[in-house]
């Protein structure tokens, strides 16, 4: 009831008229909320998919007149590519994105193509659902938003001291939901002084909005510079040749780490040294030049979870 009233009612403004559809399995908290708890709480309808491909998602939205869709950023990008001129998404009221940060280029492409709002948020299994989110009347690309009603969030250093606005640090959150690990060493890392440490690095700006930087263990330190992989990914996604990408840090003798991008190219684009140089130059021109991917690997697909989250750790294992 807490996550339903705090998120579904206050953020999504769910009513009995809503029809939910989404790709996350109910065994995952993202799917549990969006496809079970929220519809049951407000007497809305849930449409469960046996096969949640982007094309199927578009078809289900059209067929059942879905008003709210739940899925991950990678799925939204694929849905945009799968949309044809005859697709009818007029019933759709809200697109909800979670599982990983929503890149600004995907936000902008979705809104431009569909005319429908897309709401980014961050949640965690340990917290049961989304605890920081944008609002329908306050949407902007590239930011995660404010805490959901009932939750507090702050940015802290390794000693749990709150950091000044604008500094990257660890995201700490507390509220009416949470968990502890029994006889598990993760407990001392995840819960400290009543705060849950999600394993994410964030920034809080001067207006109080939270912005995702990177998973704490995905922050790349190259020649003394901290580089957030999602920022590099967002720059790459701005280029029309890139369909999907994932950025990791790999060991380097001289720099400690370098940025490596794994890129799925758009249809009809040939991989090769010229394309690699083109994308490197594009990143240098889009963000700080030192953040560009010194290594780019082209691939047919990226490893993902059932909910569509990119499994960057599997890319690291291959090194």
C-alpha positions in Angstrom: 0.0 0.0 0.0 2.9 2.4 0.8 4.5 2.1 -2.7 1.1 2.2 -4.3 0.0 5.4 -2.6 3.4 7.1 -2.7 4.3 6.3 -6.2 1.3 5.1 -8.3 -1.2 7.6 -6.8 1.0 10.6 -6.3 3.4 10.3 -9.3 1.4 8.4 -11.9 -2.1 9.5 -10.7 -3.5 6.1 -11.4 -7.3 5.6 -11.6 -9.7 2.7 -12.2 -9.7 3.7 -15.9 -6.0 2.8 -16.4 -4.7 -0.2 -18.2 -1.2 -1.3 -17.4 1.2 -3.2 -19.7 4.9 -3.9 -19.3 7.9 -6.2 -19.9 9.2 -6.9 -16.4 8.2 -10.3 -14.9 6.1 -10.1 -11.8 8.9 -11.9 -10.0 10.9 -8.6 -10.2 9.8 -5.7 -8.1 9.4 -3.4 -11.1 6.9 -5.8 -12.5 5.3 -6.7 -9.2 4.4 -3.0 -8.7 3.4 -2.1 -12.2 1.5 -5.3 -13.1 0.1 -6.5 -9.8 0.2 -4.1 -6.8 -0.8 -0.9 -8.5 -3.7 -2.3 -10.6 -5.0 -4.2 -7.6 -4.8 -1.2 -5.3 -6.7 1.2 -7.6 -9.0 -1.3 -9.4 -7.2 -0.8 -12.7 -6.5 -3.4 -15.3 -3.2 -5.2 -16.0 -2.3 -6.9 -19.3 0.3 -9.6 -19.0 2.5 -10.4 -21.9 3.9 -13.9 -22.8 6.4 -12.3 -25.2 7.5 -8.8 -24.4 9.4 -7.8 -27.5 9.1 -4.1 -28.6 6.8 -5.0 -31.5 4.6 -7.0 -29.2 4.5 -4.2 -26.7 3.3 -1.7 -29.4 0.7 -4.2 -30.6 -0.6 -4.8 -27.0 -0.9 -1.1 -26.4 -2.9 -0.7 -29.5 -5.1 -3.8 -29.0 -6.0 -3.2 -25.4 -5.9 0.6 -25.3 -3.1 0.5 -22.6 -2.7 3.8 -20.7 0.5 3.1 -18.8 3.5 1.1 -20.0 6.4 -0.1 -17.8 9.8 -1.1 -19.3 13.5 -0.3 -19.4 15.3 2.4 -21.4 16.7 -0.1 -23.9 13.2 -1.3 -24.7 11.9 2.2 -25.3 14.7 2.8 -27.8 13.8 -0.5 -29.5 10.1 0.5 -29.5 10.9 3.8 -31.1 12.8 1.9 -33.9 9.8 -0.5 -34.2 7.2 2.2 -34.5 5.7 2.6 -38.0 3.6 5.4 -39.4 0.4 3.5 -38.7 1.1 2.8 -35.0 -1.7 4.1 -32.8 -0.6 4.9 -29.3 -3.3 7.5 -28.6 -4.6 5.6 -25.6 -1.2 5.8 -23.8 -1.0 8.3 -21.0 2.4 7.6 -19.4 5.5 5.7 -20.2 7.4 4.6 -17.0 11.2 3.9 -17.3 13.3 2.2 -14.7 15.8 -0.6 -14.4 18.7 1.7 -15.3 19.0 5.4 -16.0 17.1 6.9 -18.9 19.5 8.5 -21.3 18.5 12.0 -22.4 18.6 11.1 -26.1 16.1 8.3 -25.5 13.8 10.6 -23.5 13.9 13.2 -26.3 13.4 10.7 -29.1 10.4 9.1 -27.4 8.6 12.4 -26.7 9.3 13.6 -30.2 8.1 10.4 -31.9 5.1 9.6 -29.7 4.1 12.9 -28.0 3.7 11.0 -24.8 5.4 11.8 -21.5 8.1 9.4 -20.2 8.8 9.3 -16.4 12.2 8.2 -15.3 12.8 6.8 -11.8 15.2 4.7 -9.6 14.2 1.9 -7.4 15.8 -1.2 -5.8 14.7 -4.7 -4.9 15.7 -3.9 -1.3 13.4 -0.9 -1.2 10.5 -2.7 -3.0 10.0 -0.2 -5.8 10.8 3.3 -7.1 11.8 5.9 -4.5 13.1 8.8 -6.6 11.1 9.9 -9.7 10.3 12.7 -12.0 6.7 14.1 -12.0 4.3 14.4 -14.9 4.2 18.2 -14.5 8.0 18.5 -14.1 9.7 16.4 -16.7 13.2 17.0 -18.1 15.7 14.8 -19.9 18.8 13.5 -18.0 17.5 13.8 -14.4 15.9 11.3 -12.1 13.8 13.8 -10.0 12.8 14.1 -6.4 12.1 11.5 -3.7 8.7 9.9 -3.7 6.4 10.8 -0.8 7.6 9.1 2.4 11.2 8.8 1.3 14.4 10.8 2.0 17.5 10.8 -0.1 20.9 12.4 0.2 24.4 12.2 -1.4 27.1 11.0 1.0 30.8 10.2 1.1 32.4 7.0 2.3 32.0 8.1 5.9 28.3 8.9 5.5 28.9 12.7 5.5 26.4 14.6 3.3 28.1 16.2 0.4 27.5 19.7 -1.0 25.2 20.1 -3.9 26.9 19.4 -7.3 29.3 16.8 -6.0 29.2 13.1 -7.0 28.8 10.7 -4.1 26.9 7.7 -2.9 23.1 7.7 -3.0 21.6 7.0 0.5 17.9 6.6 0.9 15.5 5.8 3.7 11.8 5.5 4.0 8.9 3.1 4.9 10.3 0.2 3.0 13.7 -1.5 3.1 15.4 -4.7 4.1 18.4 -6.1 5.9 20.6 -9.1 4.9 20.6 -11.9 7.5 24.1 -13.3 8.2 25.3 -11.8 4.9 28.4 -9.5 4.6 26.4 -7.2 2.3 24.5 -6.0 5.3 27.3 -3.7 6.6 27.7 -2.2 3.1 24.0 -1.7 2.2 22.5 -0.4 5.5 24.3 2.2 7.5 22.9 4.4 10.3 19.4 3.6 9.0 20.2 4.6 5.5 20.1 2.2 2.5 23.1 2.6 0.2 21.9 1.5 -3.2 25.3 1.2 -4.9 24.6 4.2 -7.2 26.6 7.4 -7.6 24.4 10.5 -7.9 24.6 14.2 -7.9 22.0 16.6 -6.4 21.8 19.9 -8.1 21.1 23.3 -6.6 17.4 22.9 -7.1 17.3 19.6 -5.3 16.9 17.3 -8.3 18.8 14.1 -8.3 20.9 13.1 -11.4 22.4 9.6 -11.9 26.1 9.5 -12.5 26.9 5.8 -12.6 26.7 2.6 -10.6 29.3 3.1 -7.9 31.3 0.1 -9.1 31.0 1.3 -12.7 32.7 4.7 -12.2 35.8 4.8 -14.4 39.0 6.4 -13.1 41.3 7.1 -16.0 44.5 9.1 -15.5 43.1 10.5 -12.3 39.8 11.6 -13.9 36.4 10.2 -12.8 34.3 9.3 -15.8 30.7 8.3 -15.6 29.9 5.6 -18.2 26.3 6.7 -18.7 27.5 10.2 -19.8 29.6 8.6 -22.5 26.7 6.3 -23.5 24.3 9.3 -23.8 26.8 11.0 -26.1 27.1 7.9 -28.3 23.3 7.5 -28.4 23.0 11.0 -29.9 24.7 9.6 -33.0 22.3 8.1 -35.6 24.7 5.3 -36.3 24.3 3.9 -32.7 21.3 1.7 -31.9 22.5 0.6 -28.4 25.7 0.8 -26.4 27.3 0.1 -23.0 30.4 1.6 -21.6 32.8 0.0 -19.1 36.3 0.7 -17.8 39.1 -1.7 -18.7 42.6 -2.0 -17.2 45.3 0.1 -18.8 49.0 0.1 -17.8 49.5 3.9 -18.4 46.1 5.3 -17.3 44.9 2.7 -14.8 41.7 2.4 -16.8 40.4 3.5 -20.1 36.9 3.9 -21.4 35.7 1.1 -23.6 32.4 1.2 -25.5 30.5 -1.8 -26.8 28.3 -0.6 -29.6 25.4 -2.1 -31.5 25.2 -0.2 -34.8 22.0 0.9 -36.6 20.8 -1.2 -39.5 22.9 -0.7 -42.6 26.0 0.8 -40.8 29.2 -1.2 -41.4 31.6 -1.6 -38.5 35.3 -0.7 -39.0 38.1 1.7 -38.3 36.4 4.6 -40.1 33.2 4.1 -38.0 35.2 3.8 -34.8 37.0 7.1 -35.5 33.7 8.8 -36.4 32.2 7.8 -33.1 35.3 8.8 -31.1 35.3 12.2 -32.7 31.6 12.6 -32.1 32.0 11.9 -28.3 35.0 14.4 -28.1 32.8 17.1 -29.7 29.8 16.3 -27.5 31.3 16.0 -23.9 34.7 16.7 -22.4 37.2 15.2 -24.9 39.1 13.2 -22.2 36.0 11.0 -21.7 36.0 9.6 -25.2 36.1 5.8 -25.6 39.7 4.9 -26.5 38.4 1.4 -27.2 35.3 0.6 -29.2 34.0 -2.9 -29.9 31.2 -3.5 -32.3 28.7 -6.3 -31.4 25.4 -7.6 -32.6 23.8 -7.5 -29.2 24.4 -6.5 -25.6 23.8 -8.9 -22.6 20.6 -8.1 -20.7 18.5 -9.3 -17.8 14.9 -10.4 -18.3 13.8 -6.8 -17.5 16.0 -5.3 -20.2 18.8 -4.0 -18.0 22.2 -4.1 -19.7 24.6 -6.5 -17.8 27.8 -4.5 -17.9 29.5 -7.0 -15.6 29.3 -9.6 -18.3 31.2 -7.3 -20.6 33.9 -6.9 -17.9 34.2 -10.6 -17.5 35.2 -11.0 -21.1 38.3 -8.7 -20.7 
